[in-house]
């Protein structure tokens, strides 16, 4: 067990990239009792999880009873002590260890959505905040940011698949009753002063109305850095401008069920208006795309 974090409440913000996770991290980072890094710490997903998986695999493949790999040198206790020391060394750099004010550590890395069970194994008392954003907006943002920032997705279908995969993985955290909280990016954006207190209460962070108002204003999307998702107009208006009929159909085939499950759209969102106005042409259009879509969603 990490010594530095033994008396701290760990809070992990998870969710698909381009869903506002950086924004929420910065808001929570304004709280005087919160310690958080200036940038993403990939400790769990890129370091601890692979290390743990390698240890488990090498322990489990010893069919002849002969020690193999690192388990030939260390036992479980030594491996766990090494892991705890590794965590301590990292957070010595992240936190002001001389300060007695930090009671909560907020960690944010979208890919941690795929590590919820490992996080709870590593930090049993950890709290998980799942920030959700409309997948249609996320997919467009993932494609657009690839052109300017070098990360994201190189195609709309891949972006859609990743959004759905990330949502499904993160929602496995619902089994940890009391330690999992789900909130929409759109709700925080529309009325942060109303919805931010629910996040703070979940974390166990005391606050006043004035503090909430100041933190929301200080982190307005209008003052966003590059990694922040853009607010734009309403989702319905943006869809008319940004999604072609083909792209709507592709999205619906890949992740329309998730969009409906999350109540972001009704089951007929992808053809509303088009089918009634151009019924003959629209039916032909859908039919002509069927073979293409079978390839697109083959690995859905």
Order of alpha helices (4+ residues) and beta strands (2+ residues): beta-alpha-beta-alpha-alpha-beta-alpha-beta-alpha-alpha-beta-alpha-alpha-alpha-alpha-alpha-alpha-alpha
